[in-house]
Amino acid sequence: MSSENDTVSFGGANEADAQPAHSSRWHVLGILSALMGFASISTDFYLPAMPDMAVSLGASTGSVEFTISGFLIGFSLGQLVWGALSDKYGRRMPVAAGLVLFIIGSAGCAMAQNVETIIIWRIIQALGACAGVVLSRAMVRDLYAGPRAAQMLSTLIAVMAIAPLLGPIIGGQIAAVAGWRAIFWTLVILGAASLAALFTLPETLPPEKRRQDSLLGAFGRYGKLLGQKKILGYAGVGAFFYSGMYAYIAGTPFAFITYHHVPAEYYGLLFGSGIVGIVVTNLVNTRLVPRFGMDAILVRGAVVAMLAGLVLGVASYFDAGGLWGLFIPLLVFVSMTGFIVANSIAGALSDFPEQAGSVSALVGAIQYGSGIAGSGLVGLFADGTPWPMGWVIALMSIGSVLCVGLVVQGNSEKGRG
């Protein structure tokens, strides 16, 4: 791929001569990282306060946990709306509208008097939060192309990974000092700050590159995109992997704390090691992609994740290796995020730059929607052991590798074309 395909273009300028200044690149990187981080901070901040929320609202543990499921539902469906709108009207205004919704939803959660109301406000909060996540990916595709886009997405994800590492710690401290409602007021402030920062960015999709069809036609594009084997392959690789990741999120608190008797205060260390693994592999990915190509790294990451998933499935069934028999394959599996997520998103976007918002939204909706399935299966088949988590991750990792075949087939058809 020629060098002009890897450079940045602001506001539709010619890519070959649009490389911004170093300081400008870091400014853009910082704001896009913040926008991508809304998925994590919206949940990770209040995880430590969930028991206090249940007591304060007189709610069951299960009903408070459904505030996470409600968020994922809104987050996955909302992306389809923002993606279509952004391809027609540009990126900044839809992100701004999403941030306003996020602020309103966060304030609603802070003032809610029962858990049912919080669930409703969480859906609204998610509908707003997903705009920044899905459109920051589209903005990367507007500004970068090819392997450079995969590099930038890896860098963004690596920076974004700090949120789930620090979120529970910061949220726990806020709750201890000012109560759980203060966590949601903090999210209101973060949303307002991000909204102000957004308008320091250029619009990355100029009018001449926007879709001219109706919004109804824009939503119809999702059906056409689903007919593309290559998009289905990339989305499938990421979706099955995400399903395994949410099985990990849902299953490890019980597997570590209850089954293997890890003190609750040390759970964060085990969870945080996975986040460190994600950061490391994303940074490594930025180095490997220009040399080997994003598809080659994606395939190898999916295969390693499958091998780790199969080892985990066997270890969880036979209780082999005790805690370490779970922790080590889980660490390897989770760390493959750095080789799978950014490359699958960049691959799906690569052939459809004129529909980057719609493609990013479709891929994101499929991935987060699959997360609902992964966490739900772990709960549905819970039997008092880590085995349900293990077999769900093993099966999902196999599905991820099988979807690689669609990527290969899509590439071969493109080559013949």
SULKA-V757788 format. One record per helix or strand. SS is the DSSP state (A for helix, B for strand). FROM is the first residue (numbers start at 0). TO is the last residue. Records with the same first field share a line. If there is no record, write none. Layout:
SS: FROM-TO + FROM-TO
This chain:
A: 2-5 + 14-16 + 21-35 + 37-43 + 46-56 + 60-88 + 91-110 + 114-142 + 145-177 + 179-197 + 206-208 + 214-225 + 228-258 + 263-291 + 293-317 + 321-334 + 336-349 + 352-379 + 386-415
